[in-house]
């Protein structure tokens, strides 16, 4: 799940010690030391991995051992954890699965921002130990942390129960994301080797995300926090540690203390929607173009100076948002507009703010064939979406806006069933 920012180190000032006298090394000793340094170190002995019966997995496991040893994993740790390791067919299936139908963002968000989650989030925000200390230390509001907690694990109820070592080994052997998966697997072995947690505790999702806030192993190593002071960074059993760790991740990702995350806005008739997902300008710049907060309230002093980007996630006819920098900090947790909107909108309701002024439209799900057809048509018509993988990402939306603008349509980048048909017909006739 997630991208990591390097850890910040607080250095305590102290008086500089007097430097020791220079050490004089005899020439013969220096020559011997140089010769020893030039001699290649002996390769640590490690037991070969147990044959799993899967030729691809076994070939990968044999190659991986050298890389793990080079990364500092001890031979005894590597031998123990690789013994009897086999690929997990559930992980292999989930990694290769492309959904036949893309869930509309409106349906996704309506399933996220529910009365139950709002009520639970409100209770947990009031009851979680040390939540005020976490807010003060990291600058991330408790309602945002409740949104992350709800989205990641249903407030700790759904953490995943798969063996993280086995899951990541399966992903690495498949090869689609080998470099990433091997890096996470080595990080998992480092956690085990450190003695902080045994392998039995490192359980998580099929993609290696662990605990109540679903940290991948490298994120755990660099960012997890022991907030409750028991000597362990227990993101599985301690809500306090899990939420402080999430707050630390958001703070490192650039969370701006005191600013909001987004505002619902309105646009005037005839507005140029090709500006969506484009410039990041302060609210007064957008106001000059007729973009106003949907609730009619003024911008806060902190938000007035924040660069904001306009999005229309369900097209010009649905709710519009100006995204503030903190929205993009949330996306360092999970780089998805839908995810970040889910966290933010749920957080707003937990904090007692009003629901959206504009209702989400009724959307028709697009099939994988629909999405790929639209991408191929855009390519054929000279508007490059960056491939035809069926994933409607920024490249596809940008190409669609360019096509819409060239055809005199509302250039909001929203792909509907009607536009799929229109694109296909135009490409077929070209």
C-alpha angles and dihedrals in degrees: 000000000000156000118233131224116205115264118262115233122209108212120202115220119237140163114282111250121235107263115247119246116273114271113237112211120198113245093241091051091048091051092050091049091050091051092050091050090052092053111093113247116249114263109245114246116244130175113253113253117266113261108254097189091246107108095200093048093046093050090051093047092054092051094044094059093071092049092049092050090049088053090058102263108149117242093237092052093047093047092049097047096042093048111112093358115159132175117267109233091202091060092046091053095047094048093054096042117114111188113244091216126035111227109235114246091235092058091044093053094043087055091050102045099057133153091246094053092046091052094045092045091052092052094045092047089058099039106040111110116247094004091136090052090050091051092049095046099047103021094232114130117242093237091060089051089050089053092052092045092051094046096045103045112351090261091315097313097109111041101144125250104221123123104257093209092054094043094052093043089054092050092047093050092051088061102213091110099010099145093049095044094048090051090052092045091053089049089052090052089049090056090051092045092051091058092231092121133359122237091255089066095049097088125145149122127330088262094055099260111146141199136000092317096036102237120182112228097260089051090050092053095048103032115020114114134209095219098159091054100233093128097255133089092224106180089163103055105018118069088190093057092042095051094043088051091051090048090050091052092051092046091052089047089061105270108178111222112233098014127109125237102233144332130224108238142180129228128210125247112282093023116164102245092184083087090073114114086010133093122022106217136157118269093257089060090054091044089059087061092049099262110142137172108271093225093055092237124131123254116260117252090251093050096046091074097042120108108241133196124208121230133179102194095180097029133266091310096060135063115308126210139195105214118215124205092268090064088063091048088058088051090059083068092050119356096223128113089212092052094048092047089050093053093045099044092046090048091052091054093045087054090053098254121147123266122254116296092220121056122232112257124243104261130196114226115243119225122228088251090053093052095046091045091055092049093049091048092050089051092049090050093052100260107117114215092180098254141333104261095130093248110125099213135150094291093054093046091049092050091047092052090051091050092046092050092048089053095047094250129134099281099216097130092234114146112213131173089256092054091048089057092045093049092048093049092050093047092048091051095047 
